[in-house]
Amino acid sequence: MENVLEKDITGHIGIQKYLCTITWRNGQLIMDEPESIDGKDLGPDPFSTLLASLAACTLSTLRMYIDRKGWDIPEINISLNFYQESDPELTTTISRSISFPTEIEDDIKKRLLIIAEKCPVSKLLKNNIVINTTL
């Protein structure tokens, strides 16, 4: 099978607790944990980064669809968070709220809700995921 990304995402951590440098095809991203759990909060934590990926994918997918339809929707806003329950298995629920500063017709809103569910990261997170780890 062919990888989706043209280059691997790579990461490095030194002696500073939680401070990671993540390298992607064209740059670097610093990730850390909040001070409340002994990080320095120098960058987003892994959970925030995961939700940021879903936010960016949702917004980009909606923008492409809106532009293709020629609808006059100049701005899209999104807010995400999540919680977890472990009864009896661990279940993660992500809340994703999409809003527009201008009034949007109900039939267009319904269509955009369907399109948001079709963004590639939404589909990835809703599917079975297998993580093959090697040392």
FIROFI-20145 format. One record per residue (C-alpha): residue in three letters; x, y, z. Coordinates in pm, whole numbers. Each point is the difference from the previous one (the first is absolute). Example, Ala and Ser with C-alpha at 12.3 -4.5 7.8 and 13.67 -1.06 7.14 Angstrom:
% residues 2
r resn:ALA, u:1230, v:-450, w:780
r resn:SER, u:137, v:344, w:-66
% end
This chain:
% residues 135
r resn:MET, u:0, v:0, w:0
r resn:GLU, u:109, v:354, w:-70
r resn:ASN, u:35, v:252, w:282
r resn:VAL, u:-230, v:302, w:-2
r resn:LEU, u:276, v:245, w:99
r resn:GLU, u:289, v:57, w:-240
r resn:LYS, u:246, v:13, w:293
r resn:ASP, u:-20, v:-153, w:346
r resn:ILE, u:-84, v:218, w:298
r resn:THR, u:301, v:-27, w:233
r resn:GLY, u:45, v:97, w:362
r resn:HIS, u:272, v:56, w:256
r resn:ILE, u:9, v:53, w:376
r resn:GLY, u:306, v:87, w:206
r resn:ILE, u:36, v:29, w:375
r resn:GLN, u:-265, v:270, w:50
r resn:LYS, u:-315, v:-173, w:118
r resn:TYR, u:-277, v:-4, w:-266
r resn:LEU, u:167, v:246, w:-242
r resn:CYS, u:-12, v:-168, w:-343
r resn:THR, u:110, v:122, w:-339
r resn:ILE, u:-217, v:-141, w:-277
r resn:THR, u:127, v:33, w:-356
r resn:TRP, u:-232, v:-6, w:-298
r resn:ARG, u:80, v:29, w:-371
r resn:ASN, u:69, v:373, w:10
r resn:GLY, u:66, v:107, w:356
r resn:GLN, u:-9, v:-69, w:371
r resn:LEU, u:-259, v:16, w:273
r resn:ILE, u:76, v:18, w:372
r resn:MET, u:-234, v:-196, w:224
r resn:ASP, u:-17, v:5, w:378
r resn:GLU, u:-236, v:-58, w:289
r resn:PRO, u:-169, v:261, w:220
r resn:GLU, u:171, v:126, w:315
r resn:SER, u:-274, v:-165, w:207
r resn:ILE, u:165, v:-338, w:-73
r resn:ASP, u:362, v:119, w:15
r resn:GLY, u:41, v:107, w:-362
r resn:LYS, u:110, v:348, w:-102
r resn:ASP, u:-300, v:61, w:-235
r resn:LEU, u:238, v:100, w:-282
r resn:GLY, u:-223, v:-155, w:-265
r resn:PRO, u:-324, v:-189, w:-41
r resn:ASP, u:-42, v:-331, w:178
r resn:PRO, u:-75, v:-319, w:-198
r resn:PHE, u:-376, v:15, w:66
r resn:SER, u:-20, v:364, w:-114
r resn:THR, u:197, v:-88, w:-312
r resn:LEU, u:-236, v:-287, w:-80
r resn:LEU, u:-303, v:229, w:34
r resn:ALA, u:180, v:270, w:-203
r resn:SER, u:43, v:-254, w:-281
r resn:LEU, u:-372, v:-72, w:4
r resn:ALA, u:-80, v:373, w:10
r resn:ALA, u:227, v:84, w:-294
r resn:CYS, u:-124, v:-293, w:-208
r resn:THR, u:-365, v:86, w:70
r resn:LEU, u:50, v:368, w:-85
r resn:SER, u:194, v:-76, w:-319
r resn:THR, u:-255, v:-257, w:-116
r resn:LEU, u:-287, v:241, w:61
r resn:ARG, u:183, v:285, w:-175
r resn:MET, u:66, v:-214, w:-309
r resn:TYR, u:-366, v:-107, w:-14
r resn:ILE, u:-137, v:352, w:58
r resn:ASP, u:229, v:142, w:-269
r resn:ARG, u:-94, v:-273, w:-246
r resn:LYS, u:-371, v:74, w:59
r resn:GLY, u:61, v:375, w:-36
r resn:TRP, u:-173, v:81, w:328
r resn:ASP, u:69, v:337, w:165
r resn:ILE, u:139, v:-126, w:332
r resn:PRO, u:316, v:203, w:67
r resn:GLU, u:81, v:-141, w:345
r resn:ILE, u:-32, v:-328, w:188
r resn:ASN, u:77, v:-46, w:370
r resn:ILE, u:52, v:-323, w:191
r resn:SER, u:37, v:-98, w:364
r resn:LEU, u:103, v:-345, w:124
r resn:ASN, u:53, v:-183, w:326
r resn:PHE, u:-31, v:-356, w:124
r resn:TYR, u:-73, v:-212, w:303
r resn:GLN, u:55, v:-364, w:84
r resn:GLU, u:-205, v:-256, w:189
r resn:SER, u:115, v:-347, w:98
r resn:ASP, u:-318, v:-191, w:71
r resn:PRO, u:67, v:-286, w:-83
r resn:GLU, u:238, v:90, w:-288
r resn:LEU, u:178, v:328, w:-68
r resn:THR, u:-222, v:215, w:-220
r resn:THR, u:118, v:336, w:-130
r resn:THR, u:-258, v:257, w:-106
r resn:ILE, u:115, v:300, w:-204
r resn:SER, u:-227, v:303, w:-13
r resn:ARG, u:37, v:204, w:-319
r resn:SER, u:-203, v:319, w:-35
r resn:ILE, u:2, v:183, w:-333
r resn:SER, u:-136, v:354, w:-25
r resn:PHE, u:-24, v:286, w:-245
r resn:PRO, u:-6, v:373, w:79
r resn:THR, u:-276, v:49, w:-259
r resn:GLU, u:-338, v:-172, w:-28
r resn:ILE, u:6, v:-321, w:-206
r resn:GLU, u:-311, v:-166, w:-146
r resn:ASP, u:-107, v:-317, w:183
r resn:ASP, u:28, v:-223, w:-309
r resn:ILE, u:359, v:121, w:-57
r resn:LYS, u:82, v:-60, w:368
r resn:LYS, u:-129, v:-356, w:-26
r resn:ARG, u:214, v:-61, w:-309
r resn:LEU, u:310, v:149, w:167
r resn:LEU, u:-52, v:-225, w:302
r resn:ILE, u:10, v:-304, w:-230
r resn:ILE, u:314, v:134, w:-173
r resn:ALA, u:173, v:62, w:336
r resn:GLU, u:-49, v:-368, w:83
r resn:LYS, u:174, v:-89, w:-327
r resn:CYS, u:326, v:184, w:72
r resn:PRO, u:290, v:-247, w:-21
r resn:VAL, u:107, v:40, w:364
r resn:SER, u:-359, v:-59, w:119
r resn:LYS, u:-11, v:-317, w:-205
r resn:LEU, u:342, v:-108, w:132
r resn:LEU, u:-102, v:51, w:363
r resn:LYS, u:-329, v:-186, w:-46
r resn:ASN, u:160, v:-305, w:-163
r resn:ASN, u:194, v:-284, w:153
r resn:ILE, u:357, v:109, w:55
r resn:VAL, u:291, v:-242, w:26
r resn:ILE, u:332, v:129, w:133
r resn:ASN, u:299, v:-217, w:-92
r resn:THR, u:290, v:91, w:229
r resn:THR, u:357, v:-121, w:-41
r resn:LEU, u:319, v:58, w:200
% end
